[in-house]
């Protein structure tokens, strides 16, 4: 088999892994996690994002375009849940971006832990 065929196969495999990545880094080296969540049309979903320590928190950086409800809730256990309900009648794809950071004493900026991007697939 010619050498260029092996190189092409490797390049094709590398590119397919690159575009299906579920945990990558942004330009500053911060982790970006991409998740897919399905929700039925005209219903809601409570999606667990895990448990954070007391000094860490999360904020929605970009709300979905078609949300009736889009909010983060911190349970008493420290678990962070993202609540989403699509607008009535909406069917298709929506998107939310959530930033997780460690707290600060008020004299400096918080430290980024990760960014989570959630693709919301609203189905009938």
N, C-alpha and C positions, 0 to 999 in steps of 0.2 A: 504494500500500500504506500503511495507517495507520502512524503513527509508533510506536505501542505494539507493533506486530508486529515491527518491526526491533529494538526494545529487548528484547522477549521472546526473539527469536532470538539476540541477542548474549548475554543472560543465560544461556540454555540452553547455548550454546557455551562460555562462560566456566566454568560449573559442570562440564561434562563434562571440560574440561581440568584443572580443579582436582582431580577425583577420579581421574584417570588419571596424575597426576604421578608421575614416577619420581625426581625430585630436587627436594626442597622444603627449607624451613627450619623449625626448631623455634621455640618462643616466644622463645628467646634469640638467634636468628639463625644458629644452627649448621646446617650442611648435613645433611639426612637423605636417604639414597639407598635406594630400595626396589627389590629385585631378585626375580625369580621363578626358581626352580630346580626342575627335574623330576628325580625319582629313581625307579627301579623298586623295587617292593616287594621286600623281602628282599635288597637290594643296598646299596651305599654310593656316595657321591659325594665327590670332592675338588674343591672350588670355589675357584678363584683369586680373591683379593680385591686383587691387585696387589702392587706392590713398595713397601716403606717404607724410609726412611732408617734408619740405625743408631739414632738417638735417638727414633724413633717406634715405637709398638707398638699392639697391639690386644688387646681383652679381650671375652669373651662376657658381655654384660650380662644377657641373658635366654636361657636354654637352651630348646630345643624340648621340648614336653610329652611327645612320643612318640619320644624318641631313645634308641637303645642306645649310640650314639657321637655326641658333639657336642664337637668340640675345634678349637682353632686350632693350626696348625703353621707355624713360621717356617723357611723353607728357608735354606740358606747364602747364597743369592743375595739374600736380603731379601724374597723373595716370601712373602706370607701366604696360606695355604690354610685354608679351613674344611672340616673332615671331618665328614660326617653319615651315619649309618646309622640307619634307623628300627627301632623295636622289631619283632620277628618278627610277621608277619601284619598289621601296621598298614597301612592304606590311607586316604588323605585328605590334609588340609592340616596342616602344622606350621609353626612360625615361630621364627626366631632373631634376636636383636638384638646387633650387634657395635659396640663403641665404639673409635674410632681416636683416639689422642692423641700429642702430641709429649712427649718426656721432659723431665725437670727435673733440677736439680742436687741435689735432695733438700730444698731449703729452701722450695719452693713447690709448689703443685699443678700437674699437667700441663695442657697446653693442648689442648682438644678440636679435632680436625681434622674429623671427621665421624662420623655414626652410620649404619650400614648395617643395614637390615632386610631379611631374606631370607625370602620365602614359599617354603616347601618343599612341593612337590606330589608326594605319593607315589602312584604309579600301579601297576596290575598289570603 
